[in-house]
């Protein structure tokens, strides 16, 4: 076995240890109260990908169809009321409320997912890799505020 191959193995081991020693990532799932099956499915998928269940948190989504006219008027613009369905407005308000809550907490970062998200194996390791990529990038280090998780 060549020395370069050993170097790759050692690098992979160090990366694995580095991620294993990091604090867990709080994962917040936006879920409507009536979405019991969706909550079960996403929490099961996260656990299967290696996330400890104690770090998976359910955030009760705002059901847009139940918003009163006064709530719609005080939380949206005329244009958004014209262009967006009540469900879209409830989704936005759910994200906005959760972001406000997260901003007051002490974790360096958290993950927000909707209850229909599909997560990859080793989800938290992959999130840490993406955060590391941002933090080691000279232009981005300390300057990013959100990481949009799409198909990765």
PyMOL commands that set and color helices and strands:
alter all, ss='L'
color gray80, all
select helices_A, chain A and resi 3-20+36-48+53-55+64-66+69-75+78-83+86-103+123-136
alter helices_A, ss='H'
color red, helices_A
select strands_A, chain A and resi 27-31+56-60+111-114
alter strands_A, ss='S'
color yellow, strands_A
deselect
rebuild
show_as cartoon
